[in-house]
């Protein structure tokens, strides 16, 4: 009798964290289904899709791949079903902790799947939210895959409704730990094909948007040009000054970075 492989749904953005998880899972005996949320006006959209295409080619060509790798399911943001209960619960949480608005529609999308892995790391507003409204617990599923999830008995109803359908496999990992694991497993070269910048300039990462800042601060400056690293340093030095905020707004509006 043919073995039935478990199907794992993963949110894939083409970025470092989610790509690490996709590559890690590609070495497991599972069916791997990546999901990508498509925004018509997202500046980095084409870069993200290109990154996923390049990584997908590496996975399919890699003799170490064990998974059944399904094509990326690209979902139009506008096609995600509305859910008043989730939206209201999310808004109540966001009144106290200003977490990213993307988690609201991701929760709506995850509800339709039943479960979705997302690449949330420890630290920042996400961890503050979990600590304030609930508790995270580590678990191992029937396939031996480890991840973190909400302890539903010790989390508020609002948190369970909005974040209870996610699995958090990277919750305790840093980007440098992912890099070390990628070296160990032999897919670091593929990791460098990922994309993260929201305001690409001449096809390169800008160095001053939030994902760029986090990537540099988390220990991966080698992913940037010298010009991008100069922008990062300038941003760190003058970021809170009003003249610089106006300059940066002007630059993004007219020069797209």
C-alpha positions as CSV (number, residue, x, y, z in Angstrom):
1,X,0.0,0.0,0.0
2,X,1.3,3.4,-1.0
3,X,2.2,5.6,2.0
4,X,0.0,8.7,2.5
5,X,2.2,11.7,3.2
6,X,1.1,14.4,5.5
7,X,0.5,17.8,3.8
8,X,2.1,20.9,5.5
9,X,0.8,24.3,4.6
10,X,3.5,27.0,4.8
11,X,3.2,30.8,4.2
12,X,6.0,31.6,1.8
13,X,7.1,35.2,1.1
14,X,10.4,34.5,-0.6
15,X,12.2,35.9,2.4
16,X,14.9,34.4,4.6
17,X,12.7,33.0,7.4
18,X,10.0,31.3,5.4
19,X,12.4,30.1,2.8
20,X,14.5,28.4,5.5
21,X,11.4,26.6,6.7
22,X,10.5,25.6,3.1
23,X,14.0,24.2,2.5
24,X,14.0,22.4,5.8
25,X,10.7,20.8,5.1
26,X,11.8,19.8,1.6
27,X,14.2,17.3,3.3
28,X,11.2,15.6,5.1
29,X,8.9,12.9,3.8
30,X,5.9,15.1,3.5
31,X,3.7,16.9,0.9
32,X,4.8,20.5,1.0
33,X,2.3,23.2,0.0
34,X,3.6,26.8,0.0
35,X,1.1,29.7,-0.1
36,X,1.8,33.3,-1.2
37,X,-0.5,36.2,-0.7
38,X,-0.5,38.4,-3.9
39,X,-0.8,42.2,-3.6
40,X,-1.3,44.1,-6.8
41,X,0.4,47.2,-5.5
42,X,3.2,45.6,-3.5
43,X,6.5,47.1,-4.7
44,X,8.6,44.0,-3.9
45,X,6.0,41.5,-5.3
46,X,7.9,40.6,-8.5
47,X,11.2,40.2,-6.6
48,X,9.5,37.9,-4.1
49,X,7.9,35.7,-6.8
50,X,11.3,35.5,-8.7
51,X,13.0,34.4,-5.5
52,X,10.5,31.7,-4.9
53,X,10.8,30.5,-8.5
54,X,14.6,30.3,-8.2
55,X,14.4,28.5,-4.8
56,X,11.8,26.1,-6.2
57,X,14.2,25.1,-9.1
58,X,16.9,24.3,-6.5
59,X,14.5,22.2,-4.5
60,X,13.4,20.2,-7.5
61,X,16.9,19.7,-8.7
62,X,18.3,18.8,-5.2
63,X,18.9,15.0,-4.8
64,X,18.4,15.5,-1.1
65,X,14.8,16.6,-1.6
66,X,12.4,14.1,0.0
67,X,9.1,16.0,0.0
68,X,6.4,16.1,-2.7
69,X,6.8,19.7,-3.6
70,X,3.6,21.3,-4.8
71,X,3.7,24.5,-6.9
72,X,3.2,27.7,-4.9
73,X,-0.4,28.5,-4.4
74,X,-0.7,32.2,-5.2
75,X,-3.7,33.8,-3.6
76,X,-5.1,37.2,-4.4
77,X,-5.4,39.3,-1.2
78,X,-8.9,40.5,-2.3
79,X,-10.1,36.9,-2.6
80,X,-9.5,36.0,1.1
81,X,-13.0,35.6,2.7
82,X,-14.1,38.2,5.2
83,X,-14.6,37.1,8.8
84,X,-16.2,39.6,11.1
85,X,-15.3,37.6,14.2
86,X,-11.6,37.4,13.4
87,X,-11.5,41.1,12.4
88,X,-13.1,42.3,15.5
89,X,-10.9,40.1,17.7
90,X,-7.8,41.4,15.9
91,X,-8.8,45.0,16.3
92,X,-9.3,44.6,20.0
93,X,-5.8,43.2,20.3
94,X,-4.3,45.9,18.1
95,X,-5.8,48.6,20.3
96,X,-3.3,47.5,23.0
97,X,-0.4,46.3,20.9
98,X,0.2,47.7,17.5
99,X,1.1,44.5,15.7
100,X,1.2,44.3,11.9
101,X,-2.2,44.4,10.0
102,X,-1.1,41.4,7.9
103,X,-1.9,39.1,10.7
104,X,-5.6,39.9,10.4
105,X,-6.0,38.7,6.8
106,X,-3.6,35.8,7.4
107,X,-5.8,34.6,10.2
108,X,-8.8,34.7,7.9
109,X,-6.8,32.8,5.3
110,X,-5.5,30.2,7.8
111,X,-9.1,29.6,9.0
112,X,-9.9,28.3,5.5
113,X,-6.9,25.9,5.6
114,X,-7.3,24.7,9.1
115,X,-3.7,25.3,9.9
116,X,-0.8,27.4,8.5
117,X,2.9,27.7,9.4
118,X,4.2,31.2,9.5
119,X,7.7,32.5,10.1
120,X,7.3,34.6,13.3
121,X,10.5,34.9,15.3
122,X,10.9,35.5,19.0
123,X,11.1,39.1,20.0
124,X,9.4,42.4,19.2
125,X,5.7,43.1,19.2
126,X,4.7,39.5,18.4
127,X,6.3,38.1,21.5
128,X,5.0,41.0,23.6
129,X,1.5,40.2,22.3
130,X,1.8,36.5,23.1
131,X,3.1,37.2,26.6
132,X,0.3,39.8,27.3
133,X,-2.6,37.8,26.0
134,X,-1.5,34.2,26.2
135,X,1.3,31.6,26.3
136,X,3.3,29.7,23.7
137,X,4.1,26.0,24.0
138,X,6.5,23.8,22.1
139,X,5.1,20.6,20.6
140,X,6.0,17.8,18.2
141,X,3.4,16.5,15.8
142,X,2.9,12.9,14.7
143,X,5.5,13.3,11.9
144,X,8.2,14.3,14.4
145,X,8.1,18.0,13.2
146,X,8.7,20.5,16.0
147,X,7.0,23.9,16.2
148,X,5.4,26.3,18.7
149,X,1.7,27.0,19.1
150,X,-0.6,28.8,21.4
151,X,-1.6,27.2,24.6
152,X,-5.3,27.7,24.1
153,X,-6.2,27.1,27.7
154,X,-3.9,30.0,28.8
155,X,-4.7,32.4,26.0
156,X,-7.5,34.8,25.6
157,X,-10.4,34.1,23.3
158,X,-9.3,37.0,21.0
159,X,-5.8,35.6,20.7
160,X,-7.0,32.1,20.0
161,X,-9.3,33.4,17.2
162,X,-6.6,35.4,15.5
163,X,-3.4,33.4,16.2
164,X,-4.7,30.0,17.2
165,X,-4.6,28.5,13.7
166,X,-1.0,29.2,13.1
167,X,2.0,27.1,13.8
168,X,5.3,28.8,14.6
169,X,8.2,26.6,13.8
170,X,10.8,29.4,13.9
171,X,9.6,31.1,17.1
172,X,12.9,30.4,19.0
173,X,15.3,30.7,16.1
174,X,17.4,33.7,15.1
175,X,18.5,34.4,11.5
176,X,22.0,33.5,12.4
177,X,20.8,30.2,13.8
178,X,19.0,29.6,10.5
179,X,22.2,30.4,8.6
180,X,24.1,27.9,10.7
181,X,21.5,25.2,10.2
182,X,21.5,26.0,6.4
183,X,25.2,25.4,6.3
184,X,24.8,22.1,8.2
185,X,22.1,20.9,5.8
186,X,23.8,22.2,2.7
187,X,21.4,24.8,1.3
188,X,23.0,28.1,2.3
189,X,23.6,29.1,-1.4
190,X,19.9,28.8,-2.0
191,X,19.1,30.9,1.1
192,X,21.0,33.8,-0.5
193,X,18.5,33.8,-3.4
194,X,15.8,35.0,-1.0
195,X,14.2,38.5,-1.1
196,X,13.1,40.7,1.8
197,X,13.3,44.4,0.9
198,X,10.1,46.4,0.5
199,X,11.6,49.3,-1.5
200,X,14.2,47.8,-3.9
201,X,16.5,50.3,-5.6
202,X,18.0,49.3,-9.0
203,X,17.2,45.7,-8.3
204,X,19.0,45.7,-4.9
205,X,17.9,45.9,-1.3
206,X,17.5,49.5,-0.1
207,X,19.0,49.1,3.4
208,X,16.5,51.5,5.1
209,X,13.1,49.8,5.1
210,X,12.1,47.7,8.1
211,X,13.0,44.3,6.7
212,X,16.4,45.6,5.6
213,X,17.0,47.0,9.0
214,X,16.1,43.8,10.8
215,X,18.2,41.8,8.4
216,X,21.3,43.9,9.1
217,X,20.7,44.1,12.8
218,X,20.2,40.3,13.0
219,X,23.6,39.7,11.6
220,X,23.4,39.4,7.8
221,X,25.1,42.6,6.5
222,X,26.7,40.6,3.7
223,X,23.3,40.6,1.9
224,X,23.7,44.4,1.1
225,X,25.6,46.6,-1.2
226,X,27.9,49.3,0.3
227,X,25.4,51.9,-0.8
228,X,22.6,50.1,1.1
229,X,24.7,49.8,4.2
230,X,25.4,53.6,4.1
231,X,21.7,54.2,3.9
232,X,21.2,52.0,6.9
233,X,23.8,54.0,8.9
234,X,22.3,57.3,7.9
235,X,18.9,56.0,8.8
236,X,20.2,55.0,12.2
237,X,21.8,58.3,12.8
238,X,19.0,60.6,11.6
239,X,15.9,58.5,11.5
240,X,14.0,60.4,14.2
241,X,14.8,63.8,12.8
242,X,11.9,65.6,11.1
243,X,14.0,66.8,8.1
244,X,15.1,63.2,7.5
245,X,11.6,61.8,7.7
246,X,10.5,64.3,5.1
247,X,13.5,63.5,2.9
248,X,12.9,59.8,3.1
249,X,9.2,60.2,2.3
250,X,10.1,62.3,-0.7
251,X,12.7,59.8,-1.8
252,X,10.3,56.9,-1.6
253,X,7.5,58.7,-3.4
254,X,9.6,59.9,-6.3
255,X,12.5,57.4,-6.5
256,X,10.8,54.3,-5.1
257,X,13.4,53.5,-2.4
